[in-house]
Amino acid sequence: MPTTTQPATAVRNRRFERADEAPAFQLTERDAEIILAIWRNRFLNSRQIQALVSGSSDKILRRLNGLFHAGYIDRPRAQIDYYSTVGSAPMVYAISDRGARLLNERYGAALPDADWQHKNRSVGRPFIEHTIAIAETHSALTVGCRARPEIELIDAKTLIAAFPKPPLLPDRAFIWKTEVRRNDVIEPVSVNPDYVFALRSPTISRRCYLVECDRGSMPVERATFKRTSIVRKFAGYIEGYNAKLHERQFGWKAFRILFITNTPERAEHMRAALCNLTRATNVRQLFYFTDANALAASDVLAHGWIDGNGQTQTLI
């Protein structure tokens, strides 16, 4: 009797549908850690979860599958079009309503415990990809510092707690509002980094970093500052630095801004644009550039970044 082969699209779609009857599943402490890690990052892919949560890779994958079918986490459907061309890509996860209720009960997270499924269905793929890129930096730093326990990774929440004055909105704590001049026109410019962290060890003082994850969609430069561009970001950061906003708002004496982009050519294009914007070498050295593939292939703590002056730098 001939067998029928199910269309690949149907098989892929099934990955995003829960079983009609959830298999027997008992929640473990590791499961709660997985749900917490996903919530803290908004989205994580399976590879990042494997890096952040202890346990064998195969066991983590099995727990993710169980958590999905038990309704604790979601697989955002915006991935479906990506799976139609790259079926082996790591699955992306988000928390569900049931997962939010668990975090509230176990950790006192005070999360709204409804509408997460709706949010996960309505979110677009570009937002997911950008969030995953930010999470990639976080997971790389976590793994790197885990391997070198003498290096302390300081998160944004801890940095905010040490501000000279508490921010009005914690989720916008690192925003800078400035005014910059371009072609004799003054424009208001706000910059808000994607991710913030600091590193410290017994032999180095705290080093603070603002991270910009660039997916290659924003123009590097425009004729004016009325619309977003990479050079507009540079100008906003430079103006904030010159006005010592890092000291007044954050209580930092020094910092660096990391630009992670999609190709080495774009990273060099950014650096060249920075050099055209300012000749001040002390300002150029605030900016470090790299591409995501090069960063992923190395130890983030030893990785060689190129600063605005063309010199190789490391984070520690």
C-alpha positions as CSV (number, residue, x, y, z in Angstrom):
1,M,0.0,0.0,0.0
2,P,1.6,3.3,-1.0
3,T,2.6,5.7,1.8
4,T,1.8,9.4,1.6
5,T,4.4,12.0,2.5
6,Q,3.0,14.9,4.5
7,P,3.9,18.3,3.0
8,A,6.9,19.9,4.7
9,T,4.8,23.0,5.4
10,A,2.3,21.0,7.4
11,V,5.1,19.4,9.4
12,R,6.6,22.8,10.2
13,N,3.2,24.2,11.2
14,R,2.7,21.4,13.6
15,R,5.7,22.6,15.5
16,F,3.6,25.6,16.5
17,E,0.5,23.7,17.6
18,R,0.1,22.1,21.0
19,A,-0.9,18.5,21.4
20,D,-4.6,18.0,21.8
21,E,-3.9,16.1,25.0
22,A,-0.8,17.4,26.8
23,P,1.5,14.5,27.8
24,A,2.1,13.8,31.5
25,F,4.4,16.6,32.7
26,Q,5.7,17.4,36.2
27,L,7.3,20.8,36.6
28,T,10.8,20.9,37.9
29,E,13.0,23.6,39.4
30,R,15.0,23.7,36.1
31,D,11.7,24.3,34.2
32,A,11.0,27.3,36.4
33,E,14.6,28.6,35.6
34,I,13.9,28.2,31.9
35,I,10.6,30.1,32.1
36,L,12.3,32.9,34.2
37,A,15.2,33.2,31.7
38,I,12.7,33.5,28.8
39,W,10.7,36.2,30.6
40,R,13.8,38.2,31.5
41,N,14.8,38.4,27.8
42,R,11.2,38.5,26.3
43,F,12.3,36.0,23.7
44,L,15.1,33.3,23.7
45,N,15.9,30.7,21.2
46,S,16.7,27.1,22.2
47,R,20.4,27.5,21.8
48,Q,20.5,30.5,24.1
49,I,18.4,28.6,26.7
50,Q,20.8,25.7,26.5
51,A,23.7,28.2,27.3
52,L,21.9,30.0,30.1
53,V,20.3,27.1,32.0
54,S,22.3,24.2,33.4
55,G,21.7,20.7,32.0
56,S,22.6,18.7,28.9
57,S,21.5,20.1,25.6
58,D,19.2,17.2,24.9
59,K,17.5,17.4,28.2
60,I,16.9,21.1,27.8
61,L,15.3,20.5,24.4
62,R,13.1,17.8,25.9
63,R,12.0,20.1,28.7
64,L,11.3,22.9,26.3
65,N,9.0,20.6,24.3
66,G,7.2,19.5,27.4
67,L,6.8,23.1,28.7
68,F,5.4,24.1,25.3
69,H,2.8,21.3,25.2
70,A,1.9,21.9,28.9
71,G,1.2,25.5,28.1
72,Y,3.9,27.2,30.1
73,I,5.7,28.7,27.1
74,D,4.9,29.7,23.5
75,R,6.5,29.3,20.1
76,P,5.7,32.7,18.3
77,R,4.2,31.9,15.0
78,A,6.1,34.8,13.3
79,Q,8.9,32.1,12.9
80,I,6.9,30.0,10.5
81,D,8.0,31.9,7.4
82,Y,11.6,31.5,8.6
83,Y,11.3,27.8,9.1
84,S,10.0,27.5,5.5
85,T,13.5,28.2,4.3
86,V,15.7,27.4,7.3
87,G,14.2,24.4,9.0
88,S,17.1,23.8,11.4
89,A,17.1,27.2,13.0
90,P,16.8,27.2,16.8
91,M,13.2,27.5,17.9
92,V,12.3,30.8,19.6
93,Y,10.3,30.8,22.8
94,A,8.2,33.3,24.8
95,I,6.3,32.9,28.1
96,S,2.6,32.2,28.0
97,D,-0.2,33.1,30.4
98,R,0.3,30.0,32.4
99,G,4.1,30.7,32.6
100,A,3.4,34.2,33.8
101,R,1.2,32.8,36.6
102,L,3.9,30.5,37.6
103,L,6.5,33.3,37.8
104,N,4.1,35.4,39.9
105,E,3.5,32.5,42.3
106,R,7.1,31.3,42.6
107,Y,9.1,34.6,42.3
108,G,6.5,37.3,43.1
109,A,7.1,38.7,39.6
110,A,3.9,40.8,39.6
111,L,3.4,40.1,35.8
112,P,0.0,40.5,34.2
113,D,-1.1,36.8,33.8
114,A,-3.3,37.3,30.7
115,D,-2.8,38.3,27.0
116,W,0.7,36.9,26.6
117,Q,-0.5,34.5,23.9
118,H,-2.1,37.4,22.1
119,K,1.1,39.4,22.4
120,N,3.1,36.5,21.1
121,R,0.8,36.0,18.1
122,S,0.8,39.7,17.2
123,V,4.5,40.4,17.4
124,G,6.4,40.6,14.1
125,R,9.5,38.7,13.0
126,P,11.8,41.8,12.9
127,F,11.1,42.6,16.5
128,I,11.7,39.0,17.5
129,E,15.0,38.9,15.6
130,H,16.1,42.1,17.2
131,T,15.3,40.9,20.6
132,I,17.1,37.6,19.9
133,A,20.2,39.5,18.8
134,I,20.2,41.4,22.2
135,A,19.7,38.1,24.1
136,E,22.7,36.7,22.1
137,T,25.0,39.4,23.7
138,H,23.5,38.6,27.2
139,S,24.0,34.9,26.8
140,A,27.5,35.2,25.5
141,L,28.5,37.4,28.4
142,T,26.8,35.0,30.9
143,V,28.6,32.0,29.5
144,G,31.9,33.9,29.3
145,C,31.8,35.1,32.9
146,R,30.7,31.6,34.1
147,A,33.9,30.2,32.6
148,R,35.9,33.0,34.3
149,P,34.4,33.4,37.8
150,E,36.9,36.1,38.7
151,I,34.9,38.4,36.2
152,E,31.7,39.8,37.6
153,L,28.9,40.6,35.1
154,I,26.8,43.5,36.5
155,D,23.3,43.8,35.0
156,A,21.3,46.9,34.2
157,K,19.1,46.5,37.3
158,T,22.1,46.7,39.6
159,L,23.6,49.7,37.6
160,I,20.2,51.5,37.9
161,A,20.1,50.9,41.6
162,A,23.4,52.9,41.9
163,F,22.2,55.9,39.9
164,P,22.7,59.3,41.6
165,K,18.9,59.8,41.2
166,P,16.3,57.0,40.5
167,P,14.9,57.2,36.9
168,L,11.2,58.0,36.4
169,L,10.8,54.9,34.2
170,P,13.2,52.0,34.8
171,D,12.7,50.7,31.2
172,R,14.0,54.0,29.9
173,A,16.6,54.6,32.5
174,F,19.5,54.8,30.0
175,I,17.9,57.2,27.5
176,W,19.8,60.4,26.6
177,K,17.9,63.4,25.3
178,T,20.1,65.9,23.6
179,E,20.2,68.5,20.8
180,V,22.6,68.2,17.9
181,R,23.5,70.6,15.1
182,R,23.6,69.5,11.4
183,N,23.9,71.9,8.5
184,D,23.1,74.8,10.8
185,V,19.9,73.1,11.9
186,I,19.5,72.0,15.6
187,E,17.5,68.8,16.0
188,P,16.4,67.0,19.2
189,V,18.0,63.5,19.4
190,S,17.3,60.7,21.8
191,V,19.4,57.6,22.1
192,N,18.4,54.5,24.1
193,P,20.8,51.5,24.0
194,D,19.5,48.0,23.4
195,Y,21.4,46.5,26.3
196,V,23.5,47.7,29.2
197,F,26.0,45.9,31.4
198,A,29.3,46.3,33.3
199,L,32.3,44.1,34.1
200,R,34.4,44.0,37.2
201,S,37.2,41.8,38.6
202,P,39.7,42.0,41.5
203,T,42.2,43.6,39.1
204,I,40.0,46.0,37.1
205,S,37.6,48.6,38.2
206,R,34.0,48.6,36.9
207,R,33.8,49.0,33.1
208,C,30.4,50.1,31.8
209,Y,29.0,49.3,28.3
210,L,26.1,50.4,26.2
211,V,25.2,48.0,23.4
212,E,23.5,48.8,20.1
213,C,22.4,45.7,18.1
214,D,22.2,46.7,14.4
215,R,20.5,44.3,11.9
216,G,21.6,46.3,8.9
217,S,18.2,47.9,8.2
218,M,18.9,51.5,9.4
219,P,20.8,53.8,7.0
220,V,24.2,54.6,8.2
221,E,23.8,58.3,7.2
222,R,21.1,60.6,6.0
223,A,21.3,64.2,4.8
224,T,19.6,65.5,8.0
225,F,19.0,64.4,11.6
226,K,15.3,64.5,11.2
227,R,15.1,60.8,10.6
228,T,16.9,57.9,12.3
229,S,20.4,56.9,11.2
230,I,23.6,55.4,12.7
231,V,25.3,58.7,12.4
232,R,22.4,60.4,14.2
233,K,23.0,57.8,17.1
234,F,26.7,58.7,17.1
235,A,25.8,62.4,17.4
236,G,23.4,61.8,20.2
237,Y,25.9,59.7,22.2
238,I,28.7,62.2,21.5
239,E,26.6,65.2,22.6
240,G,25.6,63.3,25.8
241,Y,29.2,62.5,26.5
242,N,30.3,66.1,26.0
243,A,27.5,67.2,28.3
244,K,28.7,64.6,30.9
245,L,25.2,63.0,31.0
246,H,26.9,59.7,31.9
247,E,28.1,61.3,35.1
248,R,24.9,63.2,36.0
249,Q,22.4,60.4,35.1
250,F,24.3,57.2,35.6
251,G,27.1,58.2,38.0
252,W,29.7,56.7,35.6
253,K,33.2,58.2,35.1
254,A,33.8,56.3,31.9
255,F,31.9,54.0,29.4
256,R,32.1,52.5,26.0
257,I,29.4,52.0,23.3
258,L,29.4,48.6,21.5
259,F,28.0,48.4,18.0
260,I,27.2,44.9,16.8
261,T,26.1,44.7,13.2
262,N,25.5,42.1,10.6
263,T,28.7,42.2,8.4
264,P,32.3,43.3,8.8
265,E,31.8,45.6,5.8
266,R,29.0,47.4,7.5
267,A,31.0,47.7,10.7
268,E,33.8,49.4,8.8
269,H,31.3,51.6,7.0
270,M,30.0,52.7,10.5
271,R,33.5,53.4,11.7
272,A,34.3,55.5,8.6
273,A,31.1,57.5,9.1
274,L,32.1,58.2,12.7
275,C,35.5,59.4,11.5
276,N,33.8,61.8,9.1
277,L,31.6,63.0,12.0
278,T,34.4,63.9,14.4
279,R,38.1,64.2,14.4
280,A,38.3,64.0,18.2
281,T,40.3,60.8,18.9
282,N,39.1,60.7,22.5
283,V,35.5,60.7,21.3
284,R,36.1,58.1,18.6
285,Q,37.6,55.7,21.2
286,L,34.2,55.6,23.0
287,F,32.9,53.4,20.1
288,Y,33.7,49.8,19.5
289,F,32.6,47.9,16.4
290,T,32.2,44.2,15.4
291,D,29.9,41.9,13.4
292,A,27.7,39.3,15.0
293,N,29.3,36.3,13.3
294,A,32.8,37.2,14.4
295,L,31.6,37.8,17.9
296,A,29.7,34.4,18.0
297,A,32.8,32.6,16.9
298,S,35.0,33.9,19.8
299,D,35.0,34.3,23.5
300,V,33.2,37.6,24.1
301,L,35.6,38.6,26.9
302,A,38.7,38.1,24.7
303,H,37.1,39.2,21.4
304,G,39.0,41.9,19.5
305,W,36.7,44.9,18.8
306,I,37.8,47.7,16.5
307,D,37.4,51.2,18.1
308,G,36.6,54.4,16.2
309,N,40.3,55.1,15.8
310,G,40.9,51.7,14.2
311,Q,42.6,50.1,17.2
312,T,41.8,46.6,18.5
313,Q,40.3,46.6,22.0
314,T,38.9,43.9,24.4
315,L,36.2,44.3,27.0
316,I,38.5,43.6,29.9
